[in-house]
Amino acid sequence: MAERESLEACIQNAHQAMEYAKEQLDIGMRQEHYNKMNYSDAQLQLEQAYNEMQTMQHYANDEQREQLNRARMAIRQLQHQMIITPH
């Protein structure tokens, strides 16, 4: 079973990465050009958070796995949106 603090930190990190990515996506959609470095950095943070949660899942109990799966699905959805949204 994953330690509760580690799991909470992992999910909090994922939420922060998603908020940053949403900001960059919004900026990219509002402007004809945007800071490609920030957009790429947001995508990288999402991927790192996804990978961290995937690793954490190996040590999680069933309830924790469910939490991690929901967060991972939200990250994947945002990643796809960042890829397909014209910017």
BELVENBEL-V499123 format. One record per residue. N is the residue number from 1. SS is DSSP state (a for helix, b for strand, c for the rest). PSI is psi as a letter, one per 40 degrees, with the letter a starting at -180 (NA if undefined). OMEGA is omega in whole degrees, 0 to 359 (999 if undefined). Layout:
# BELVENBEL-V499123
((N:SS:PSI:OMEGA) (N:SS:PSI:OMEGA))
This chain:
# BELVENBEL-V499123
((1:c:h:179) (2:c:i:177) (3:c:h:182) (4:a:d:181) (5:a:d:180) (6:a:d:179) (7:a:d:180) (8:a:d:178) (9:a:d:179) (10:a:d:180) (11:a:d:177) (12:a:d:177) (13:a:d:179) (14:a:d:179) (15:a:d:178) (16:a:d:178) (17:a:d:180) (18:a:d:178) (19:a:d:178) (20:a:d:180) (21:a:d:178) (22:a:d:177) (23:a:d:181) (24:a:d:177) (25:a:d:179) (26:a:d:178) (27:a:d:180) (28:a:d:180) (29:a:d:182) (30:a:d:185) (31:c:i:175) (32:c:d:176) (33:c:i:183) (34:c:i:179) (35:c:h:183) (36:a:d:180) (37:a:d:179) (38:a:d:179) (39:a:d:179) (40:a:d:178) (41:a:d:179) (42:a:d:178) (43:a:d:179) (44:a:d:178) (45:a:d:177) (46:a:d:181) (47:a:d:179) (48:a:d:178) (49:a:d:178) (50:a:d:181) (51:a:d:178) (52:a:d:179) (53:a:d:178) (54:a:d:177) (55:a:d:181) (56:a:d:182) (57:a:d:180) (58:c:d:184) (59:c:e:187) (60:c:i:172) (61:c:a:185) (62:a:d:180) (63:a:d:179) (64:a:d:178) (65:a:d:179) (66:a:d:177) (67:a:d:181) (68:a:d:179) (69:a:d:179) (70:a:d:180) (71:a:d:179) (72:a:d:178) (73:a:d:178) (74:a:d:178) (75:a:d:181) (76:a:d:179) (77:a:d:179) (78:a:d:177) (79:a:d:179) (80:a:d:179) (81:a:d:180) (82:a:d:180) (83:a:d:187) (84:a:e:181) (85:c:h:177) (86:c:h:179) (87:c:NA:999))
